[in-house]
Amino acid sequence: MSYEIYYTDEAEANLLELKRQGRIGKLKKINSAIKKLRENPKHPGLHTHKNNSIKNQSNQETFQSYVENKTPGAFRVFWYYGPDKSEITIFAITRHPWIR
Protein backbone atom coordinates (compact mmCIF):
# COMPACT_ATOMS: atom_id res chain seq x y z
CA MET A 1 0.00 0.00 0.00
CA SER A 2 1.26 3.43 -0.91
CA TYR A 3 0.34 6.40 1.30
CA GLU A 4 -0.48 9.92 0.18
CA ILE A 5 1.84 12.36 1.96
CA TYR A 6 0.67 15.71 3.31
CA TYR A 7 2.74 18.41 4.98
CA THR A 8 1.70 20.90 7.63
CA ASP A 9 2.82 24.51 7.25
CA GLU A 10 5.53 23.86 9.83
CA ALA A 11 6.93 20.88 7.91
CA GLU A 12 6.93 22.88 4.67
CA ALA A 13 8.73 25.71 6.48
CA ASN A 14 11.33 23.20 7.73
CA LEU A 15 12.01 22.10 4.16
CA LEU A 16 12.12 25.66 2.81
CA GLU A 17 14.62 26.68 5.48
CA LEU A 18 16.93 23.79 4.58
CA LYS A 19 16.63 24.75 0.91
CA ARG A 20 17.36 28.39 1.75
CA GLN A 21 20.47 27.28 3.66
CA GLY A 22 21.65 25.28 0.63
CA ARG A 23 21.62 21.98 2.52
CA ILE A 24 21.13 19.85 -0.59
CA GLY A 25 22.68 16.71 0.93
CA LYS A 26 20.30 16.88 3.89
CA LEU A 27 17.31 17.41 1.57
CA LYS A 28 18.30 14.33 -0.46
CA LYS A 29 18.34 12.23 2.72
CA ILE A 30 14.97 13.63 3.76
CA ASN A 31 13.46 12.92 0.33
CA SER A 32 14.77 9.35 0.50
CA ALA A 33 13.23 8.85 3.95
CA ILE A 34 9.89 10.28 2.79
CA LYS A 35 9.90 7.98 -0.23
CA LYS A 36 10.38 4.99 2.10
CA LEU A 37 7.69 6.35 4.42
CA ARG A 38 5.26 6.66 1.51
CA GLU A 39 5.80 3.05 0.48
CA ASN A 40 6.14 1.43 3.91
CA PRO A 41 6.10 3.37 7.21
CA LYS A 42 7.56 0.26 8.87
CA HIS A 43 10.57 0.12 6.53
CA PRO A 44 13.50 -1.14 8.67
CA GLY A 45 15.77 1.72 7.58
CA LEU A 46 13.37 4.29 9.03
CA HIS A 47 13.41 2.85 12.57
CA THR A 48 9.86 4.21 12.93
CA HIS A 49 8.48 4.28 16.45
CA LYS A 50 5.76 6.00 18.45
CA ASN A 51 6.62 9.34 19.89
CA ASN A 52 4.87 10.04 23.17
CA SER A 53 6.80 13.26 23.83
CA ILE A 54 5.53 15.38 20.94
CA LYS A 55 1.89 16.17 20.36
CA ASN A 56 0.34 17.49 17.18
CA GLN A 57 -2.61 19.79 16.59
CA SER A 58 -4.92 16.91 15.69
CA ASN A 59 -4.12 15.05 18.92
CA GLN A 60 -3.33 11.94 16.86
CA GLU A 61 -0.86 9.25 17.88
CA THR A 62 2.48 10.49 16.54
CA PHE A 63 5.52 8.70 15.17
CA GLN A 64 9.07 9.55 14.30
CA SER A 65 11.14 8.09 11.50
CA TYR A 66 14.88 8.42 11.06
CA VAL A 67 16.42 10.47 8.29
CA GLU A 68 19.84 9.83 9.81
CA ASN A 69 21.22 7.77 12.65
CA LYS A 70 24.34 7.98 14.79
CA THR A 71 25.00 11.47 13.47
CA PRO A 72 25.32 14.62 15.57
CA GLY A 73 22.08 16.55 15.10
CA ALA A 74 20.45 13.61 13.32
CA PHE A 75 17.24 14.59 11.52
CA ARG A 76 13.85 12.99 12.08
CA VAL A 77 10.49 13.12 10.33
CA PHE A 78 7.57 13.49 12.75
CA TRP A 79 4.20 12.36 11.46
CA TYR A 80 0.80 10.79 12.07
CA TYR A 81 -1.68 8.73 10.09
CA GLY A 82 -4.48 10.71 8.53
CA PRO A 83 -6.66 12.43 7.89
CA ASP A 84 -7.63 9.29 5.91
CA LYS A 85 -6.38 5.72 6.47
CA SER A 86 -4.33 5.90 3.27
CA GLU A 87 -2.71 9.22 4.22
CA ILE A 88 0.22 10.37 6.32
CA THR A 89 0.65 13.92 7.56
CA ILE A 90 4.19 15.11 8.26
CA PHE A 91 4.11 17.84 10.88
CA ALA A 92 7.84 18.43 11.46
CA ILE A 93 11.18 17.66 9.83
CA THR A 94 13.92 18.64 12.20
CA ARG A 95 16.85 17.56 14.31
CA HIS A 96 16.10 14.97 16.91
CA PRO A 97 14.88 17.04 19.86
CA TRP A 98 17.25 15.37 22.32
CA ILE A 99 20.35 15.20 20.13
CA ARG A 100 22.04 18.53 19.44
C-alpha angles and dihedrals in degrees: 000000000000119000127218109235123220128183129211118224089259093054091048089050090051090055094045091051092052089048091049089052090052093240094155095155091054091048091052090054091048092049090050091051092048091050089054090045091052092053100037124357088196094056106145093231091061095057087209116193140160116275113212094173100065124058127196132212093258092054089232125151104273133214137192127214127193123250089174136006134203090013126122106255092010112194125236135191113225116202150146137211115263169310080221127020091252094050137083124198117206110207101175140015109189148117116302103275094231099041115071 
